[in-house]
Structure formats: structure tokens, C-alpha cells
Amino acid sequence: MICWAKPPAAEIKSAANLPAGRKSAVIVGGSAGPGPEKPFSQLHQDHWRRLKDAGWFLYGYVHCTRGERPVKEVMADVDGWVELYGDLVGGIFVDESPNHFDEALIDYFDTLVSHIKGAGRKVCLNPGTEMHDGGVISSRVDIVVGFESSAEAWHALPLGFRCRCSPHGAAGAAMIHSLPSPRAGRMRRRLIGLLRAARARGFRVVYITDAVMPDPYNQLPSFWAKEVECLGVKSAAAPLPPPGVAEPA
């Protein structure tokens, strides 16, 4: 999953050329760029079209402020993506989703998910951590971001940590930012270790970047070419570590 709003043409080209079968979702818009209420320039729309034509699946960004934002406003943003970009955007990425659900939040997200699905779009929710909804909502969506934090926080996860999205049907995603630079020549090893550890922990969608807060998604990682290369490494090249075992530094 690549997360960035206004990439330059060179980054678009490298993403479009990612090997077949290794392409994942791209989130467009959001706090770092224009949202559905303000159309992208024709140049950026051409960039997104190039990605879609190359086999990428694009998600439009909306936020819900943990369910505090009126659901009608969020649905209006969904409608904006659909009306402005048509088939270019095949899904909706709902940022700032809650991780604990009471009855009111169940009703809120039942309404929102039904609206997105009714528009023929897939749904990605981002609580950034484990989602406690009893499967009522997570069983209806396509992706749940079960981890969004720094590489330091990723390494501090307890032994045996597992993404619990999959039992409810959604694919689990991990978004790891602030990855420090390793010693010279060890980036490839570090990235492969992170990708394998993520898979062992049950995550099916992964994004890794060295960009830092407050906005780690306004650019691609400095090691983007290396990350693309590592995505092409077959999992059979080396055994996956058991859940909770630290990946190489």
C-alpha cells in the first residue's frame, strides 16, 4: 500500500512499473493534498490514470475523526470522490477510524460502510491498531489497518503479536513510518526482514517509509527503488520467522 498525495512523475513511473502481481493500493488525496471537494489538476489525474491502467487499485481519502465527524459529511466526501473521479477511484480509505466500538459507533459505521459499498467501492478502515468491534463492521470491509506507527513501535510489539483482522474477513494492513537508516549496504536485508515479519504476523498489506511525523505520507521513502526490488523477492527465498520473532536490524 503506497500512501502519498501528489507524487512527481518519476515516482509515478517507478510505481507503474512495479512487477505484475506485486501491486497494491494507492491512497490519493488527504491532508497532504486536495480532497474530493477540490479536483486534482489534469496532470495529477493523468498520473493516477497511468497507475490504474498499470494495475494499481486507488482509494480516495476521507476522515471520520473517530466517529465524531457527522456521518453525512463523510458520506458527502465519498460522493465527491465518486462524482469527480468516477472509475479512477475504486475504494475509499476511511482515516481516523475508532478501535473500540459501542452501539452508536456500530450504527455510524454500518451506515457509512453501506453507503460506500452501495456506490460500488471497496472499503479500507484505519484505526491504526487492533479493531474491537466483534467482527460486526470488520467483516464487511476489505482492509483494516491494524498497525500504523513508527518502526520503533513495530520493534517493540510483544512476542506473539498477531493481526486479528483476517478472522473477520478483512485483510490486515501495516503502515510503518520513521524507519531509521541502517548501516551501509543493509537496507535490502532490513526491508526483507520487515516484510517477512509483517507476513508472519498476519498482515497482507504493508507500507514502509523513512519519512517521519507529522506527515510521513507526503513523499515516497528514500529507498523506494529498493522497496520495489524487495517486493519481488519470493517468500520461499528464506523461511518466515515465527510470530513475534524480531526481524534483522
Secondary structure, DSSP 8 states (H G I E B T S, - for coil): -EE-SS--HHHHHHHHTS-TT---EEEE-STTS--TTS---HHHHHHHHHHHHTT-EEEEEEE-GGGTS-HHHHHHHHHHHHHHHGGG--EEEEES--SB--HHHHHHHHHHHHHHHHTT-EEEE--SS--BSTTTTGGG-SEEEEEEEEHHHHHTS-TT----SGGGT-EEEEEEE-----STT-HHHHHHHHHHHHHHTT-SEEEE----TT-TTSS--TTHHHHHHHHTS-GGGS----TT-----
